[in-house]
Amino acid sequence: MQVLRPRGPLPGDRPFTADWRHLAALRNGEVIGACSLGPAPWPRADLAQPPSPQWQFRSLAVLPAHRGGVGSALVAAATGLATDEGVGSLWATARVAALSLYERQRWQVVGPEWDKPGVGPHKYVIRLIR
Ligand SMILES: CC(C)(COP(=O)(O)OP(=O)(O)OC[C@H]1O[C@@H](n2cnc3c(N)ncnc32)[C@H](O)[C@@H]1OP(=O)(O)O)[C@@H](O)C(=O)NCCC(=O)NCCS
């Protein structure tokens, strides 16, 4: 079995609560990618005021051998789920290397680049749902 995130939770990751949703991408019955989303207040009201309810999108990962379209499909599925759930906006901390993936799906990059210890350069991104 391969592990999507061998290092486990990243610094600052809060434990998931029961109201979070977890999406898996399957290929031939095997989980090849995943992401999570759930209620969490946008932490940077100084940068933007996205509509409530505010949900966080996080822990997007696809097994290396299966990359190429799957990550975008998971982001699109999460956006669809958020729409169905009446979410006002999704926010995430995105690796700078992944910003183009989000921007292609109408996420907005907000604020300056900052360093997530042990992971690297990040920016906040927001997707308005309604
Ligand atoms: C990010 C990730 C999920 C993309 O999966 P994928 O199936 O290749 O996604 P897609 O083909 O739909 O999109 C490709 C995009 O992924 C992003 N990407 C590519 N390599 C990446 C890397 N090493 N790290 C982070 N993002 C990367 C880019 O935005 C790329 O778009 P581009 O081709 O315009 O540069 C996958 O690379 C991964 O699991 N990386 C490790 C974990 C991670 O970085 N998660 C994202 C945290 S914000």
The ligand as an SDF file (V2000), in Angstrom:
LIG
                    3D

 48 50  0  0  0  0  0  0  0  0999 V2000
   -0.7850   18.9050   -6.6840 C   0  0  0  0  0  0  0  0  0  0  0  0
   -1.2170   17.5250   -7.2030 C   0  0  0  0  0  0  0  0  0  0  0  0
   -2.4110   17.0360   -6.3950 C   0  0  0  0  0  0  0  0  0  0  0  0
   -1.6470   17.6750   -8.6580 C   0  0  0  0  0  0  0  0  0  0  0  0
   -2.1420   16.4140   -9.1420 O   0  0  0  0  0  0  0  0  0  0  0  0
   -2.3460   16.1670  -10.7230 P   0  0  0  0  0  0  0  0  0  0  0  0
   -3.2470   15.0040  -10.9190 O   0  0  0  0  0  0  0  0  0  0  0  0
   -1.0390   16.1490  -11.4050 O   0  0  0  0  0  0  0  0  0  0  0  0
   -3.1340   17.5370  -11.1090 O   0  0  0  0  0  0  0  0  0  0  0  0
   -3.5210   18.1480  -12.4990 P   0  0  0  0  0  0  0  0  0  0  0  0
   -2.8850   17.4030  -13.6370 O   0  0  0  0  0  0  0  0  0  0  0  0
   -4.9870   18.2990  -12.5200 O   0  0  0  0  0  0  0  0  0  0  0  0
   -2.8790   19.5940  -12.3890 O   0  0  0  0  0  0  0  0  0  0  0  0
   -1.5130   19.8050  -12.6260 C   0  0  0  0  0  0  0  0  0  0  0  0
   -1.0920   20.9490  -11.7470 C   0  0  0  0  0  0  0  0  0  0  0  0
   -0.5910   20.4620  -10.5080 O   0  0  0  0  0  0  0  0  0  0  0  0
    0.3410   21.4230   -9.9830 C   0  0  0  0  0  0  0  0  0  0  0  0
    1.6050   20.7670   -9.7180 N   0  0  0  0  0  0  0  0  0  0  0  0
    2.4340   20.1550  -10.5650 C   0  0  0  0  0  0  0  0  0  0  0  0
    3.5140   19.6830   -9.9100 N   0  0  0  0  0  0  0  0  0  0  0  0
    3.3480   19.9990   -8.6100 C   0  0  0  0  0  0  0  0  0  0  0  0
    4.1330   19.7750   -7.4300 C   0  0  0  0  0  0  0  0  0  0  0  0
    5.3030   19.1330   -7.4500 N   0  0  0  0  0  0  0  0  0  0  0  0
    3.6660   20.2350   -6.2670 N   0  0  0  0  0  0  0  0  0  0  0  0
    2.5000   20.8810   -6.1890 C   0  0  0  0  0  0  0  0  0  0  0  0
    1.7050   21.1270   -7.2980 N   0  0  0  0  0  0  0  0  0  0  0  0
    2.1490   20.6830   -8.4810 C   0  0  0  0  0  0  0  0  0  0  0  0
    0.4860   22.5170  -11.0460 C   0  0  0  0  0  0  0  0  0  0  0  0
   -0.4280   23.5600  -10.7170 O   0  0  0  0  0  0  0  0  0  0  0  0
    0.0200   21.8050  -12.2960 C   0  0  0  0  0  0  0  0  0  0  0  0
   -0.4730   22.6900  -13.2400 O   0  0  0  0  0  0  0  0  0  0  0  0
    0.4790   23.0730  -14.4820 P   0  0  0  0  0  0  0  0  0  0  0  0
    0.5460   21.8370  -15.3090 O   0  0  0  0  0  0  0  0  0  0  0  0
   -0.2130   24.2010  -15.1290 O   0  0  0  0  0  0  0  0  0  0  0  0
    1.8110   23.4370  -13.9160 O   0  0  0  0  0  0  0  0  0  0  0  0
   -0.0430   16.5100   -7.1190 C   0  0  0  0  0  0  0  0  0  0  0  0
    1.0780   17.0530   -7.8180 O   0  0  0  0  0  0  0  0  0  0  0  0
    0.3870   16.1740   -5.6980 C   0  0  0  0  0  0  0  0  0  0  0  0
   -0.2120   15.3100   -5.0390 O   0  0  0  0  0  0  0  0  0  0  0  0
    1.4520   16.8580   -5.2100 N   0  0  0  0  0  0  0  0  0  0  0  0
    1.9490   16.6130   -3.8500 C   0  0  0  0  0  0  0  0  0  0  0  0
    1.0110   17.2220   -2.7880 C   0  0  0  0  0  0  0  0  0  0  0  0
    0.6820   18.6830   -3.0840 C   0  0  0  0  0  0  0  0  0  0  0  0
    1.5160   19.4630   -3.5160 O   0  0  0  0  0  0  0  0  0  0  0  0
   -0.5970   19.0280   -2.8660 N   0  0  0  0  0  0  0  0  0  0  0  0
   -1.1110   20.3710   -3.1720 C   0  0  0  0  0  0  0  0  0  0  0  0
   -1.0760   21.2130   -1.9960 C   0  0  0  0  0  0  0  0  0  0  0  0
   -1.7330   22.8360   -2.3960 S   0  0  0  0  0  0  0  0  0  0  0  0
  1  2  1  0
  2  3  1  0
  2  4  1  0
  2 36  1  0
  4  5  1  0
  5  6  1  0
  6  7  2  0
  6  8  1  0
  6  9  1  0
  9 10  1  0
 10 11  2  0
 10 12  1  0
 10 13  1  0
 13 14  1  0
 14 15  1  0
 15 16  1  0
 15 30  1  0
 16 17  1  0
 17 18  1  0
 17 28  1  0
 18 19  1  0
 18 27  1  0
 19 20  2  0
 20 21  1  0
 21 22  1  0
 21 27  2  0
 22 23  1  0
 22 24  2  0
 24 25  1  0
 25 26  2  0
 26 27  1  0
 28 29  1  0
 28 30  1  0
 30 31  1  0
 31 32  1  0
 32 33  2  0
 32 34  1  0
 32 35  1  0
 36 37  1  0
 36 38  1  0
 38 39  2  0
 38 40  1  0
 40 41  1  0
 41 42  1  0
 42 43  1  0
 43 44  2  0
 43 45  1  0
 45 46  1  0
 46 47  1  0
 47 48  1  0
M  END
$$$$
